[in-house]
């Protein structure tokens, strides 16, 4: 109710709903991702990518966590290989 009286709304859209549920318009996902990648390549929009700490392991997880706790992290921190 606290948000309602301020006319605030929250909207969520899961990016891979079409592919997960094999909807009849699943090919539209390709079009959306191609458009998005073109906009990123053109510099029209920017990703939230910050740092890539490589493969997920204890050492890299500690480094990433320390960076976030330092308060100096900007953007998303990436660990690969889940």
C-alpha positions in Angstrom: 0.0 0.0 0.0 2.9 2.4 0.6 3.8 2.3 -3.0 0.2 2.5 -4.3 -0.5 5.9 -2.7 2.6 7.2 -4.4 1.5 5.8 -7.8 4.6 3.7 -8.1 4.6 0.5 -10.1 7.1 -2.2 -10.6 7.2 -4.1 -13.9 9.3 -7.2 -14.7 9.8 -9.0 -18.0 11.8 -12.2 -18.2 14.0 -12.0 -21.3 13.9 -15.7 -22.2 10.2 -16.5 -21.7 9.7 -17.3 -25.4 12.5 -19.8 -25.5 11.8 -21.4 -22.2 8.2 -22.0 -23.0 8.6 -22.5 -26.8 6.0 -19.9 -27.6 4.6 -19.6 -31.2 6.6 -16.4 -31.7 10.0 -17.8 -30.4 11.8 -16.5 -33.5 11.0 -12.9 -32.3 13.6 -13.5 -29.6 16.3 -13.6 -32.2 15.1 -10.3 -33.7 15.1 -8.7 -30.3 18.6 -9.8 -29.4 19.9 -8.8 -32.8 18.4 -5.4 -32.4 19.8 -5.1 -28.9 23.3 -6.1 -30.1 23.2 -3.6 -32.9 22.3 -0.8 -30.5 25.1 -1.8 -28.2 27.6 -2.0 -31.1 26.5 1.5 -32.3 27.0 2.9 -28.8 23.3 3.9 -28.6 22.9 2.0 -25.4 25.6 0.8 -23.0 25.8 -2.5 -21.1 26.1 -2.6 -17.3 29.3 -4.7 -17.6 32.0 -3.6 -15.1 34.7 -6.2 -14.5 35.3 -9.8 -15.5 37.2 -11.9 -12.9 37.3 -15.0 -15.1 36.3 -18.5 -14.1 34.4 -19.0 -10.9 36.6 -20.4 -8.2 37.3 -19.5 -4.6 40.1 -17.0 -5.4 38.1 -15.1 -8.0 35.0 -15.1 -6.0 36.9 -13.6 -3.0 38.4 -10.9 -5.4 35.0 -10.0 -6.8 33.4 -9.9 -3.4 36.2 -7.7 -2.0 35.8 -5.3 -5.0 32.0 -5.0 -4.4 32.5 -4.5 -0.6 35.1 -1.8 -1.3 32.3 0.4 -2.6 34.3 1.3 -5.7 32.7 -1.3 -8.1 30.9 0.2 -11.1 28.7 -2.0 -13.2 28.2 -5.8 -13.1 30.9 -8.1 -11.9 31.2 -11.2 -14.0 32.4 -14.7 -13.0 32.2 -17.4 -15.8 31.7 -21.1 -15.9 28.6 -21.8 -13.8 
